[in-house]
Amino acid sequence: MITIYLKQYNKIIRNADPALFDDLGYDDILWIDMLQPTIKEQKAVENFMEFSLQTRQQVEEIESTSKYSETENTIVSNSNFFVPTGESFVVEPVSFTLSNEGVLVSVRQAEFRTFREAEKRLQMNYRSYSTGYHIFISLLEVRIDYDADLVELVSKQVSTLSKDINSEEAIDKKVIHRINGLQESTMLLRENIFDRQRVLSGVLRSERFPNDIYPRLQLMIKDVNSLINHADFSFQRLDYIQDAALGLINIEQNEIVKIFSVASVIFMPATLIASIYGMNFRFMPELDWTWTLPNGFELPLGYLFAIGLMLLCSGLTIWFFRYKKWL
């Protein structure tokens, strides 16, 4: 789909027919936005603008020259945008091409709030967007604002996670998965904010943009630097939370191992006594220990003696552990 923004009265033509370019000139067009363009639409724009658009492979490259470059006739910039997917988001690249005549051509494969917001600004105050350069900078401004919202959202999620860990008595796998998910989101944010920083640095070094844009660029770079610092803080905090969670898990596991160790030590003397009296030696005087009751019944004292000795040794072991404060 092609959307054309004309200079006259800020008119917008959606689902533009490629044949429309035959009746238009550079002075008529402000911005050509291409959403999932067909090969026919792409060829029509290339023939009209007299330059080649970026391929998908070129847009996804990570070299500095692929993020921002200038040729004799065009300025090419590629930047990554976020697409929300439930609790997370995926990254979609967008290609921008600016001609010397001030016409902006954007190529994207997904719908973004950034473009809808930029379109609203263009309709509300079209006099402030006299060239495609101004629209391009406005798109970056809106994108940085949304990046700030995402950084703030991740920061709130990190704070909530920290409170949950402090309030929970046991840490399970879900907490670790939450930490890993937030770490992945924070890394994606940092990478894309760095991407924005490289684009702004290239624009700031350029001499082709109108002079009224450069003061706005200074503010945008300051905002980007503050977002990078904020994202770094969130990432460091997640590292701390992860260490704390793993520490709590280790403590919980140590407590379980401690219980089994204490139980085995408590029953060890009783097991030793039972093993001794379980030996099939012929001479064991305790077997003959008896106590004759008044009614003539003989009570075997050896059995009771062994049981009492087991209980006494186990009780002394428990007392010793408590005395040493191991329990």
Order of alpha helices (4+ residues) and beta strands (2+ residues): beta-beta-beta-alpha-alpha-alpha-beta-beta-beta-beta-alpha-alpha-alpha-alpha-beta-beta-alpha
